[in-house]
Amino acid sequence: MIVESRAVGPFFKNGFLVACETTRQTVLIDPGDEVEDLLAVAATRAFAIQYILLTHAHVDHVTGVAAAKRALGVPIYLHKDDLFWYEKAVESGRLFGLDVEPQPPVDRYYTPEQVIRFGELEARVHHTPGHCPGGVCLEIARTGEKGKDLFVGDTLFAGSIGRTDLPGGDYDTLIRSIRDVLFAFPDDAIVYPGHGEKTTIGRERRTNPFLV
């Protein structure tokens, strides 16, 4: 598995390319303001992007969706419970003084325990509400194997957790999502958060002040 990440201002939100080493089939996760950088990486490395996968729909995670859809023409996936955030991206952008494009329609909504295959890899979708109603974690692994690479959006960070003061957020729900879903993975599982450095489940289980 190949993972490429980029982040740019103003939000310094992590966007990801996850590619199958054998087939070069790839998913694009949370395209934001860094989308042009990620598309350039994909072109340079001959990645064939199959899907746009959104962990949730807060504005910083979707500002690059329209550009990605134009460039790629591939399906956009989102959890239906975050559609209200997705549809208000233009309005949300104005609150930050940003001119955000209207979002293209969502092509597919995640279904419970869904598996999305690309090349010799698969992304398994886990609903992790709390930061927002439609937050998901994407567990990516070789087909049929248990995954240890988790793309968690803003559910969990290195040393912190996602905010819960925006509409649809709930602190107790977020903590349950982390403990019941993410902490079910082994200590060596790698966590790729929406902001900041990657971490591991074990590190957060032992040292995260919100969870110890």
C-alpha positions in Angstrom: 0.0 0.0 0.0 1.2 3.5 -0.9 0.1 6.5 1.1 0.6 10.1 0.0 -0.5 13.0 2.1 -0.6 16.8 1.5 -1.8 19.7 3.6 -1.9 23.4 2.8 -3.4 26.6 4.3 -5.6 28.0 5.6 -6.9 24.8 7.3 -3.8 22.6 7.0 -6.1 19.6 6.6 -4.6 16.3 5.5 -5.8 14.9 2.2 -4.7 11.4 1.2 -4.0 9.2 -1.8 -4.0 5.5 -1.0 -2.8 3.3 -3.9 -2.4 -0.4 -4.6 1.3 -1.0 -5.3 0.5 -3.7 -7.9 -2.3 -2.2 -9.9 -1.9 1.6 -9.1 -5.6 1.8 -8.5 -6.1 4.5 -5.9 -8.7 6.3 -3.7 -8.6 10.0 -2.9 -9.6 10.7 0.7 -11.0 14.1 1.8 -9.8 16.4 -1.1 -9.6 19.9 0.3 -7.5 22.9 -0.6 -4.5 20.6 -1.3 -6.4 18.8 -4.1 -4.2 20.1 -7.0 -1.1 18.9 -5.2 -2.7 15.4 -4.8 -3.8 15.3 -8.4 -0.3 16.2 -9.5 1.1 13.4 -7.4 -1.3 11.0 -8.9 -0.4 12.0 -12.4 3.4 11.8 -11.7 3.1 8.4 -10.0 0.6 7.0 -12.5 -2.1 6.4 -9.9 -5.5 5.6 -11.3 -8.0 7.2 -8.9 -11.2 5.1 -8.7 -13.1 6.9 -5.9 -13.4 10.0 -3.9 -14.0 8.9 -0.3 -15.1 11.5 2.3 -14.7 10.8 6.0 -17.2 13.7 6.7 -18.4 16.9 5.2 -17.1 19.8 7.2 -16.0 22.5 4.8 -12.2 22.0 5.1 -12.6 18.4 4.0 -14.6 19.1 0.9 -13.3 22.3 -0.7 -11.5 20.3 -3.4 -14.3 17.8 -4.2 -15.7 19.8 -7.2 -12.2 20.1 -8.7 -11.5 16.4 -8.1 -14.8 15.4 -9.7 -14.2 17.6 -12.8 -10.7 16.1 -13.2 -11.6 12.5 -12.5 -15.3 11.9 -13.1 -15.2 9.1 -10.4 -17.9 8.4 -7.8 -18.1 10.5 -4.6 -18.9 8.6 -1.4 -20.3 10.2 1.8 -22.3 9.1 4.8 -25.9 10.3 4.4 -26.0 11.8 7.9 -23.5 14.4 6.8 -25.4 15.5 3.7 -26.6 18.7 5.4 -22.9 19.8 6.0 -22.0 18.9 2.4 -24.9 20.9 1.0 -23.9 24.0 3.1 -20.3 24.1 2.0 -20.6 27.4 0.2 -22.2 29.0 3.3 -19.7 27.5 5.6 -16.8 28.8 3.5 -18.2 32.3 3.7 -17.8 32.2 7.5 -14.1 31.9 6.9 -14.0 34.4 4.1 -13.6 31.7 1.5 -15.2 31.3 -1.9 -16.1 27.6 -2.0 -17.6 26.0 -5.0 -21.0 24.4 -4.8 -20.6 20.7 -4.3 -21.3 18.2 -7.1 -24.0 15.6 -6.1 -23.0 12.7 -4.0 -22.9 9.6 -6.1 -23.1 6.9 -3.4 -23.9 6.9 0.3 -22.0 4.5 2.6 -23.9 1.5 3.8 -23.3 -0.4 7.0 -20.1 -2.5 7.0 -19.5 -1.6 3.4 -16.3 -2.7 1.6 -15.0 -0.7 -1.3 -12.4 -2.5 -3.4 -9.6 -1.0 -5.5 -6.8 -3.1 -6.9 -5.7 -5.6 -4.3 -6.9 -3.4 -1.5 -10.2 -2.7 0.2 -11.6 0.1 2.3 -14.0 -1.0 5.0 -16.3 1.7 6.3 -16.9 2.2 10.0 -19.5 4.8 11.2 -17.8 6.9 13.9 -20.2 9.8 14.7 -19.6 12.4 17.4 -17.5 15.0 15.7 -20.4 15.1 13.2 -23.3 12.8 12.6 -21.9 11.2 9.4 -18.3 10.7 10.4 -16.6 7.5 9.2 -13.3 5.7 9.7 -11.9 4.0 6.6 -9.9 0.8 7.4 -7.7 0.0 4.5 -6.0 -3.3 4.0 -5.2 -6.0 1.4 -8.3 -7.8 0.4 -9.4 -10.3 3.0 -6.9 -9.2 5.6 -7.4 -7.3 8.8 -6.5 -3.6 8.4 -4.0 -1.7 10.4 -4.2 1.6 8.5 -7.1 3.8 9.7 -8.1 7.1 8.0 -10.2 8.7 10.7 -11.0 12.2 9.6 -11.4 14.5 12.6 -12.5 11.8 15.1 -9.1 11.2 16.7 -5.8 13.2 16.6 -2.4 12.6 18.0 -3.0 13.7 21.6 -6.5 15.0 21.1 -10.0 14.4 19.7 -12.3 16.1 17.3 -14.3 19.1 18.4 -18.0 18.6 19.2 -19.3 22.1 19.5 -20.6 22.3 15.9 -24.1 21.4 14.8 -24.5 17.6 15.0 -21.5 17.1 17.3 -21.8 15.3 20.6 -18.9 14.6 23.0 -20.3 11.4 24.6 -21.0 10.0 21.1 -17.5 10.8 20.0 -15.9 9.1 23.0 -18.0 6.0 22.4 -17.0 5.9 18.7 -13.3 6.1 19.7 -13.5 3.5 22.4 -15.9 1.1 20.7 -14.8 1.3 17.1 -11.2 2.7 16.9 -9.9 1.1 20.1 -11.1 -2.3 18.8 -8.0 -2.2 16.6 -4.6 -3.4 17.8 -2.1 -1.0 19.3 0.1 -1.0 16.2 -2.7 0.2 14.0 -1.7 3.4 12.3 -4.1 6.4 12.6 -4.1 9.0 9.8 -6.0 12.0 11.1 -7.5 14.9 9.3 -5.0 17.3 10.9 -1.6 16.9 12.2 0.8 14.0 12.4 -0.1 10.3 12.2 -0.2 8.3 15.4 -1.1 4.8 16.6 -4.0 3.3 18.5 -1.6 2.2 21.2 -0.1 5.6 21.7 -3.6 7.2 22.0 -4.9 4.5 24.2 -2.0 5.1 26.6 -1.4 8.8 26.5 -4.3 10.7 25.0 -5.6 13.0 27.8 -9.2 12.7 26.7 -9.1 8.9 26.7 -6.8 7.7 29.5 
